[in-house]
Amino acid sequence: MLRRGDSGPQVRELQQRLQQLHLYRGQADGAFDRSLEDSLRMYQWARGLRDNLGVYDEPTRRQLESETTQP
């Protein structure tokens, strides 16, 4: 599970996957900031994943990976 304030390669992958869907326009720098959180919330809301808005949890990861390619 990832949330604002986290950092590292898993966050970078999340950024890159959201970039593939044109939902994240920031740098893929591995920092989970407010901009990434907002992009993730938009993604989750649009897909009905509303239990943990703004948190990259397992259901969100599975859905996002099914729609994107490995960066």
N, CA and C atoms as an extended XYZ file, in Angstrom:
213
Properties=species:S:1:pos:R:3:atomname:S:1:resname:S:1:resid:I:1 pbc="F F F"
N         0.843       -1.168        0.000 N   MET     1
C         0.000        0.000        0.000 CA  MET     1
C         0.895        1.239        0.000 C   MET     1
N         0.578        2.173       -0.896 N   LEU     2
C         1.356        3.412       -0.996 CA  LEU     2
C         0.435        4.602       -0.778 C   LEU     2
N         0.987        5.650       -0.163 N   ARG     3
C         0.212        6.868        0.073 CA  ARG     3
C         1.132        8.069        0.046 C   ARG     3
N         0.510        9.256        0.107 N   ARG     4
C         1.290       10.485        0.059 CA  ARG     4
C         2.384       10.461        1.126 C   ARG     4
N         3.578       10.868        0.727 N   GLY     5
C         4.741       10.859        1.607 CA  GLY     5
C         5.674        9.697        1.331 C   GLY     5
N         5.172        8.644        0.685 N   ASP     6
C         6.019        7.504        0.330 CA  ASP     6
C         6.893        7.861       -0.867 C   ASP     6
N         7.948        7.087       -1.050 N   SER     7
C         8.831        7.305       -2.195 CA  SER     7
C         9.506        5.999       -2.573 C   SER     7
N        10.071        5.988       -3.782 N   GLY     8
C        10.813        4.816       -4.225 CA  GLY     8
C        10.359        4.310       -5.574 C   GLY     8
N        10.918        3.169       -5.986 N   PRO     9
C        10.641        2.632       -7.317 CA  PRO     9
C         9.178        2.234       -7.529 C   PRO     9
N         8.493        1.796       -6.494 N   GLN    10
C         7.079        1.430       -6.654 CA  GLN    10
C         6.233        2.671       -6.938 C   GLN    10
N         6.575        3.776       -6.322 N   VAL    11
C         5.872        5.036       -6.586 CA  VAL    11
C         6.164        5.480       -8.016 C   VAL    11
N         7.404        5.346       -8.443 N   ARG    12
C         7.769        5.709       -9.816 CA  ARG    12
C         6.951        4.884      -10.823 C   ARG    12
N         6.803        3.599      -10.559 N   GLU    13
C         6.008        2.761      -11.451 CA  GLU    13
C         4.554        3.234      -11.477 C   GLU    13
N         4.000        3.576      -10.336 N   LEU    14
C         2.635        4.107      -10.282 CA  LEU    14
C         2.531        5.370      -11.129 C   LEU    14
N         3.484        6.269      -10.998 N   GLN    15
C         3.482        7.492      -11.786 CA  GLN    15
C         3.516        7.179      -13.280 C   GLN    15
N         4.360        6.251      -13.663 N   GLN    16
C         4.500        5.899      -15.076 CA  GLN    16
C         3.232        5.246      -15.622 C   GLN    16
N         2.599        4.419      -14.830 N   ARG    17
C         1.361        3.781      -15.281 CA  ARG    17
C         0.250        4.816      -15.439 C   ARG    17
N         0.149        5.750      -14.515 N   LEU    18
C        -0.859        6.795      -14.648 CA  LEU    18
C        -0.534        7.727      -15.810 C   LEU    18
N         0.743        7.911      -16.114 N   GLN    19
C         1.132        8.691      -17.289 CA  GLN    19
C         0.649        8.009      -18.566 C   GLN    19
N         0.705        6.687      -18.613 N   GLN    20
C         0.239        5.962      -19.792 CA  GLN    20
C        -1.233        6.252      -20.080 C   GLN    20
N        -2.000        6.518      -19.031 N   LEU    21
C        -3.425        6.803      -19.175 CA  LEU    21
C        -3.704        8.304      -19.245 C   LEU    21
N        -2.638        9.097      -19.304 N   HIS    22
C        -2.734       10.562      -19.381 CA  HIS    22
C        -3.436       11.163      -18.164 C   HIS    22
N        -3.245       10.527      -17.015 N   LEU    23
C        -3.844       11.027      -15.778 CA  LEU    23
C        -2.831       11.710      -14.876 C   LEU    23
N        -1.560       11.494      -15.133 N   TYR    24
C        -0.508       12.113      -14.322 CA  TYR    24
C         0.464       12.792      -15.264 C   TYR    24
N         0.654       14.080      -15.055 N   ARG    25
C         1.512       14.855      -15.951 CA  ARG    25
C         2.822       15.297      -15.298 C   ARG    25
N         3.025       14.928      -14.056 N   GLY    26
C         4.253       15.307      -13.364 CA  GLY    26
C         5.424       14.423      -13.762 C   GLY    26
N         6.555       14.685      -13.144 N   GLN    27
C         7.766       13.880      -13.358 CA  GLN    27
C         7.608       12.540      -12.646 C   GLN    27
N         8.100       11.490      -13.269 N   ALA    28
C         8.138       10.177      -12.620 CA  ALA    28
C         9.402       10.129      -11.773 C   ALA    28
N         9.339       10.798      -10.621 N   ASP    29
C        10.515       10.956       -9.755 CA  ASP    29
C        10.482       10.059       -8.523 C   ASP    29
N         9.435        9.259       -8.380 N   GLY    30
C         9.354        8.344       -7.253 CA  GLY    30
C         8.882        8.962       -5.965 C   GLY    30
N         8.342       10.188       -6.011 N   ALA    31
C         7.837       10.867       -4.808 CA  ALA    31
C         6.314       10.938       -4.870 C   ALA    31
N         5.659       10.388       -3.874 N   PHE    32
C         4.196       10.382       -3.816 CA  PHE    32
C         3.759       11.698       -3.186 C   PHE    32
N         3.436       12.664       -4.046 N   ASP    33
C         3.051       13.994       -3.574 CA  ASP    33
C         1.560       14.233       -3.832 C   ASP    33
N         1.114       15.444       -3.564 N   ARG    34
C        -0.305       15.781       -3.709 CA  ARG    34
C        -0.783       15.619       -5.151 C   ARG    34
N         0.049       15.960       -6.099 N   SER    35
C        -0.320       15.839       -7.505 CA  SER    35
C        -0.591       14.380       -7.876 C   SER    35
N         0.256       13.486       -7.425 N   LEU    36
C         0.055       12.059       -7.691 CA  LEU    36
C        -1.197       11.561       -6.975 C   LEU    36
N        -1.384       11.988       -5.750 N   GLU    37
C        -2.576       11.589       -4.996 CA  GLU    37
C        -3.850       12.021       -5.731 C   GLU    37
N        -3.865       13.246       -6.248 N   ASP    38
C        -5.026       13.731       -6.991 CA  ASP    38
C        -5.269       12.905       -8.249 C   ASP    38
N        -4.205       12.576       -8.969 N   SER    39
C        -4.327       11.756      -10.175 CA  SER    39
C        -4.860       10.365       -9.834 C   SER    39
N        -4.349        9.798       -8.767 N   LEU    40
C        -4.791        8.479       -8.335 CA  LEU    40
C        -6.259        8.512       -7.932 C   LEU    40
N        -6.677        9.559       -7.226 N   ARG    41
C        -8.085        9.695       -6.837 CA  ARG    41
C        -8.997        9.744       -8.070 C   ARG    41
N        -8.604       10.498       -9.078 N   MET    42
C        -9.396       10.571      -10.310 CA  MET    42
C        -9.537        9.191      -10.940 C   MET    42
N        -8.414        8.473      -11.009 N   TYR    43
C        -8.431        7.124      -11.573 CA  TYR    43
C        -9.378        6.229      -10.776 C   TYR    43
N        -9.220        6.229       -9.463 N   GLN    44
C       -10.039        5.364       -8.615 CA  GLN    44
C       -11.525        5.722       -8.727 C   GLN    44
N       -11.840        7.000       -8.681 N   TRP    45
C       -13.234        7.433       -8.735 CA  TRP    45
C       -13.882        6.972      -10.044 C   TRP    45
N       -13.162        7.131      -11.147 N   ALA    46
C       -13.697        6.768      -12.459 CA  ALA    46
C       -13.941        5.267      -12.587 C   ALA    46
N       -13.235        4.465      -11.808 N   ARG    47
C       -13.371        3.012      -11.901 CA  ARG    47
C       -14.174        2.415      -10.749 C   ARG    47
N       -14.742        3.257       -9.921 N   GLY    48
C       -15.562        2.765       -8.815 CA  GLY    48
C       -14.771        2.169       -7.671 C   GLY    48
N       -13.491        2.502       -7.596 N   LEU    49
C       -12.615        2.003       -6.519 CA  LEU    49
C       -12.583        3.067       -5.417 C   LEU    49
N       -13.633        3.145       -4.630 N   ARG    50
C       -13.805        4.284       -3.731 CA  ARG    50
C       -13.555        3.977       -2.261 C   ARG    50
N       -13.068        2.794       -1.942 N   ASP    51
C       -12.840        2.445       -0.539 CA  ASP    51
C       -11.653        3.182        0.066 C   ASP    51
N       -10.595        3.376       -0.696 N   ASN    52
C        -9.367        4.011       -0.192 CA  ASN    52
C        -8.894        5.077       -1.169 C   ASN    52
N        -9.720        6.068       -1.432 N   LEU    53
C        -9.355        7.095       -2.407 CA  LEU    53
C        -8.037        7.752       -2.038 C   LEU    53
N        -7.138        7.826       -3.022 N   GLY    54
C        -5.840        8.459       -2.821 CA  GLY    54
C        -4.773        7.540       -2.268 C   GLY    54
N        -5.139        6.297       -1.985 N   VAL    55
C        -4.195        5.299       -1.478 CA  VAL    55
C        -4.062        4.202       -2.528 C   VAL    55
N        -2.842        3.864       -2.871 N   TYR    56
C        -2.589        2.828       -3.868 CA  TYR    56
C        -2.633        1.473       -3.177 C   TYR    56
N        -3.829        0.887       -3.146 N   ASP    57
C        -4.036       -0.390       -2.475 CA  ASP    57
C        -4.054       -1.532       -3.501 C   ASP    57
N        -4.245       -2.737       -3.038 N   GLU    58
C        -4.198       -3.918       -3.898 CA  GLU    58
C        -5.263       -3.908       -4.990 C   GLU    58
N        -6.532       -3.608       -4.694 N   PRO    59
C        -7.529       -3.580       -5.776 CA  PRO    59
C        -7.191       -2.544       -6.860 C   PRO    59
N        -6.673       -1.400       -6.442 N   THR    60
C        -6.292       -0.365       -7.402 CA  THR    60
C        -5.106       -0.830       -8.238 C   THR    60
N        -4.141       -1.458       -7.597 N   ARG    61
C        -2.967       -1.957       -8.331 CA  ARG    61
C        -3.378       -2.968       -9.387 C   ARG    61
N        -4.224       -3.922       -9.011 N   ARG    62
C        -4.667       -4.948       -9.972 CA  ARG    62
C        -5.377       -4.307      -11.164 C   ARG    62
N        -6.266       -3.359      -10.900 N   GLN    63
C        -6.998       -2.705      -11.974 CA  GLN    63
C        -6.057       -1.913      -12.879 C   GLN    63
N        -5.164       -1.132      -12.273 N   LEU    64
C        -4.245       -0.316      -13.051 CA  LEU    64
C        -3.309       -1.174      -13.898 C   LEU    64
N        -2.811       -2.253      -13.340 N   GLU    65
C        -1.921       -3.142      -14.094 CA  GLU    65
C        -2.654       -3.804      -15.259 C   GLU    65
N        -3.958       -4.019      -15.129 N   SER    66
C        -4.718       -4.634      -16.222 CA  SER    66
C        -4.933       -3.666      -17.384 C   SER    66
N        -4.776       -2.377      -17.125 N   GLU    67
C        -5.014       -1.353      -18.157 CA  GLU    67
C        -3.736       -0.762      -18.742 C   GLU    67
N        -2.603       -1.103      -18.173 N   THR    68
C        -1.340       -0.497      -18.600 CA  THR    68
C        -0.289       -1.565      -18.836 C   THR    68
N         0.838       -1.143      -19.398 N   THR    69
C         1.957       -2.060      -19.609 CA  THR    69
C         3.052       -1.770      -18.582 C   THR    69
N         3.875       -2.749      -18.343 N   GLN    70
C         5.003       -2.595      -17.425 CA  GLN    70
C         5.912       -1.486      -17.929 C   GLN    70
N         6.163       -0.458      -17.123 N   PRO    71
C         7.044        0.643      -17.580 CA  PRO    71
C         8.475        0.186      -17.724 C   PRO    71
